[in-house]
Amino acid sequence: MNHIIIIGRLTKDPELRYTPNGVAVGSFTVATDRPYVKDREKETDFIPVVVWQKLAENCANHLKKGRLVAVEGRLQIRSYDTQDGQKRRVAEIVASNVQFLDRGKDEGQAEQQNDDFGGINLDDIPF
């Protein structure tokens, strides 16, 4: 089974591109904190996310840096060769679902400063 769910904030605005066949593909990075460990500062992971088709367009149109999201999908490890011939591997989430967990400032409400759901009904968020 390959299923992953993360909650965190976008580190920058999503990037949207199109394949030569016209399929939308988006990417963004989510910062998510690790649990506190006794006598250590919290650590943050920066997890790359890939979204496809209508979901990619929705994310590009409605998400901005700092927005709180829940990402559901699968973990993918892929390899590629750099221009200088080195082999690289990258781990990323291929998202099947992205839930917007807060409202952006441009949507008429102040952005929440904490990481809870704040009573927002996620079904009311337009996609």
Disulfide bonds with the S-S distance in Angstrom:
none
